[in-house]
Amino acid sequence: MNTTGHFITAKVLINPQWSVEEGKQALETYCQKMRQEVGCTQALALQDNIQPRCFILWEHYESQSAHQQHFTQSHTHEFINAGWVSLVEVVETTVY
């Protein structure tokens, strides 16, 4: 279990132009690419049991700067620009 670092919890909804299965696959691919980033030790997409279009992304970065570096990655830009999801809420936490 990670007890230090920078944690992100993001609630997203798959946009209506995509099926749940298409969105789920896109999220899994995105998480796989995130896990390959330097400083990212966890990236999971968890599907809501009641609202199938709703997912929680759990991400862990070794530092806040590693999280900021995430936004410079081409796969991040591609995922955002494709319009797979709408961001509902983000919570950033740090363990010291």
N, C-alpha and C positions, 0 to 999 in steps of 0.2 A: 504494500500500500504506500502511495506517495504521501509523505507527511510534510514536505516543503515544496515551495514553488508557487506557480500561478495557475489557478483553476478557472475554467470558463464553463458555465452552464447556459446553454442557449435553447430557447423554445422556438421551433420553426414549424410552419405548416406547408405541406406540399401544395403548390399552386394548382388551380383547377384544370389547367390545360394538360396536366400530366396525370397518368393513372397512379394509384398508390404504389403499384409494383415498379413503375418507371422511376418514381421519386425515391423509393427505397433503394433501388440499385444505384442511383446517382449519389445518394448520401453515403452508401457503403464505399463506393469508389472514392469519393471525396475524403472520407475518413482514412482509407488506406493510404492515400497520398499525403494527408496530414501527418500520419504516423511516421512517414519517411523524412519529415522535416527535422533539421537539426534543432534540438531543444524541445521537441514535442514527444512526450512519453506516453500519451494516451489520447485517443480520439475515438469515441463510440457514438453511434446513433441508436437511440432507444425509442421504440415505437410505443405510443400510448395504446393501452389495451381497450379503451372505450372509443377514442377518436383516432381512427387509423391514419388520417392525414397529418396527425400531430406527432412530432418527434422531439426528443430532448437530445441535444449534443452535449456530451461530456468531454472536455478537453483538459489536458494537463500539460503545462509548459514548465521548463526548468526555471524560467524567469519571465518577468513582464516584457523584457526586451525580446525574448524568443517568441512571445505571443505577437508582439508588434511586427516582427520579421515575417510572421505567417501572412500578413496582409500584402507583402511584396511578392509572394509566390504566384507564378502563372496559373497554377491549378485553382488557387483561390479566386483570382480574377475571372477565370473561365466559368467556375461554378456560379459565382454571383451573377455574371452577365447572362448566363443561360436562363435565369429566372426559374430555377427549380423550386425554390421555396420563398416564403415571406417570413421575415424575422419578426417574432412576436415579442420576445424579451431576452435580455442578456444579463447575467449576473457574473461579475468578476470578483474572485476572492483570492487572497494570498495567505498562505500559512507561513508564520515566522518562527 
